[in-house]
Amino acid sequence: TKELCHPHNIPVPETFGVVKLFGQLKELPEMLKGLTDFVIKPASGAGGRGVIVIVETCEQGFKKADGTLVTLQDIRYHVSSILSGLFSLGGQPDQAIIESRIVRHPVFDSIAVGGTPDIRVIVYKGVPVMAMLRLPTLISGGRANLHQGAIGAGVHLGTGLTSGGVWKNRAISTHPETEVSIVGIQVPFWDIIIQTSTKLYEILELGYYGVDFVLDVNKGPIILEANARPGLAIQIANRIGLTKRLQFVDSKNSEKLPVSDRIALINDITEIK
């Protein structure tokens, strides 16, 4: 995703290093030298597994988003597990990406615990059809992934306002750990998020994908990753199914429409019940 986005000047997290072979494990100290915070993730991971978020470097080692400490040896072992395919789809050998950590936008301070939220937009044949805001919790270890215990709040495609959400497959309207409402939150830069997720259709050449954005306090919307197999829990977060929306897009031959016309279809999509 990063390699595809760079030529089109679409912001993505900075890459500090990539570990492709076990022989590169000895290079980890040099890769991490001078970094105060960073993220380590499997290139072909699924469900948020294998992602480590380091928020601080200290004498004892590295502090994770949930406050626990890990050593360089712990990180080396984790990267080794990534290379072995422990977190990849089908258990295939993988690569470990070391990249910059996003500093979350302050609008999320009261509803995100221990980490940075992200926004997922599902795009079908070049048309955004559903979106949600994913909020980290203590249980999720600061990661914004529903499989790890994060919250999914539905987002109105036309306005960028949140509605009720889902947590552990249970419908909720307040954050279970902070008791702050997750309804009626305006996601900043919504127009940019919709435009970028739509534009990606020509870049990714996928008929169905989920694109994840994070909002950096300094840089605004940044694409975290694109998913060829996005999960369907987004339907529960929005309290509505995808089928009718996908059928509507099918009827419009959207693949041949310019970006602006595909975005204009959102007005009709949000009216589908």
N, C-alpha and C positions, 0 to 999 in steps of 0.2 A: 504493500500500500504506500509506504513512504517513497519508494523508488518511482512509483507512478505519479505521486502528487508533486514531487519536486519540480519537474519541468513546467508545471502549470501554476507554480507559485502558491500552492495551497499549503497553509501552515501545518506542520506535523512536529512532534517532539524531537528535540535534537538527539542524535545518536552519538553516544560516547564511545561505544565499542560493540563488536559482535564476536562472540566466541563460537566458532564452527567446529573445532576439533579438540579432542582431549589434550593434545599437546600444547594448546593455547592456555590451559589452566594456569600455567606458570606465569603468564602475562597479566593475570588478574590484578596483582598489586599495582602494576604500572597503569592499567586501565582506570583503576579507582583512585589513583593518586590525585589529590587536590580536589576531589569531589566531596561536597558537604551533604548533598542529598541526590538520590537517583532511584531509578526503577530497573529491576531485572525481570525480564519476561521471556517465555518461550515463543519463538517465532510462529510455531504452528499449534499453539495451545488452544484449549477449549474450556468454556465455562469458568474462566477466570483462574483456573488452576495453574500453579507454578509462578504466579506473579508475586514478587517481593518489592515492597515500597520502603525505601530507606529515607528517613526524614532528617537524620542528624548523624554526624560522625563524632565519636568521642574517644577518650583514652581506652575505654573498655572494648571498643569495637564500633558497631553500627546499631543505631536505634531504628526499629521498624515503626510503621505508622500506629501500631497498637501499643507501642511503648516498650516492647520486649527488646532485649539486646542480642545481637548475633556477632560472632567473630568472623574474621577473614576465612578461617577454616570452614565455618558453617556455610558461608557464601560459596566457597569453592566446591563444597559437597553438593550444594543446591544446583549450581551451574552444571556439575557433572550429571546430576539427575535429569536436568533438562536435555543435555546432549544424548543421554541414553534413551530418551523418548518417554520418560515417565509421565509427562503432562501433555503429550501430543496426541492428535487423533490417530487411533490405530496403533499407538505405541511405536511409531516410526522414529528413527533418529532425528534429532532436531537441532536448532541453533538457539543460543541465548543472546538476547539483545539487551544492552545496557543503555538506557536513555534518560533524558532529563525528567525530573519530577515537576508536575504542574502545580502551581500555587493557586488554590481555588479562589474563585470570585467571591467577595464578601456577602453577596446576596444569599449564599447558601450556608453561611456560618451557623445559623440556628437549627438547621435541619440536616446537616451532614456531620457524622460522628467519626472522628479519627481518620478522615481521608477526603478525597476529592470526588464529587459527583460527576456523572457524565450524562450526556443526552444521546439516546439512540433514536435514529430515524430509519424506518423501513421504507425502502424504495422498490417499486415494482414497475418494470418496463419504463424506467425513467421518471416515475411519478411518486412523490412521497405519499404514503398511504396511512402511516401510523407512527406515533412518536411517544417516547416516555423519558422521564427524568429518573435516573437511578441513583439512589442515595445510600452511601456507605453507613454501616452500623458497627458497633463493637463486635458483634457476632461475625460480621463479614471481614473483620480485621482491617477495616479501612478501605476495602475494595468495593467498587460499585458494581458488583455482580450478583444477580438474584440467586444464582446457584450457591453462592457463598454466604447468603443471609442478608443481602442488601434489599432496599425497598425500591419498588418500581411505582412511580406516580405517572398517571396518564397525562399527556400534554396535547392541548387542542392545536391541530395543525395550522389553523388560520391565525390564531392569536398568540400562541406560545404560553398560554396560561395552564397551570396544572389543575388537575381534578383529583379525585380520590385515587388511592393506590392499592398495591398488593404487597404483602410481606408473608413469607412462608406459605404461599398459596391462600392467604386469608385477606379479605378486603379490609382496608383501613383508611382512615382520614387524618390521623395524626401520627407523628413519628413515635414508635413504641418506646424509645429510650429518652427522648427529650419532651414528649407530649406536646410538641409544637405542631400546628396544623400544616399539612402538606398540600392543602387546597388553595387555589387562587394565587400561586406564586408566578410572577412573570419571569420567564427565562430570558435573560439579556441576549441581545444580538440575534433574535429569532429569525429575522429576514435573511441574515447572512447564513445561518445554519441551514435554512430551507434551500436557499440558492446553491450553496456548496454541495449539499447532499444530492440535489438534482443534477448538477453539473457533473458529478462523479460518474453518472451513467455512461457517458461517452468515454471516460477514462478507464473505468474498471471493465466495461463490456460484460457486465453480468445483468441478467434479467431480473434477479431478485437478490437483494443484499440489505444488510443492516450496517449503517455507518455510525460510529461512536465519536461524539465530540466532547471535549472538556473545555471549560472556560477558564483561561488563565487570567489572573488579575491584571497582568500587564499586556498580554498579547491577544486577548479575546479568544474567539473560537479556534480550537486546534483539533485536527482529526487525530484521534488516538489509534483507531484501526477500522478496517472494513471487514465485515463478516459475510462469508458466502452461505453460512447456515445459521442465521439468527434464530434464536428461540422464539417460541410462540406465547410466552407468558405476558408479552406486551398486550395481548388481547384482554387478559384479566385486569391488568393495570388500567386499561381504558374502558373496561366494562362493555366491550363490543367486539364482535368477531371481524376477521379480515376478509372472509369469503366474498361478501357483497361488494366491498371496496375493490377487490381484485377483479371481479367480474365487470365492474364499471370501467376500470382502466382498460380491460380487454376490448370493450366496445368502442374505444376512442382511437385505436391505432396510434397510441402515444409515441411509439418508437420513432415515428417520422416527424414529430412535432418539435419545434425549437424549445429551449429551456423555459422561456417566458410563458409559452402556451401550456406546457406541462404543469408549471406552478399554478397557473390559473385554474386548473382542474381541481385544486384543493378545495375551492369554494363549494363545489358540488359534492366532493367526497365527504366533507364534514357534515353534510345534510343526510347522508345515508344512515339509516337505522337498522 
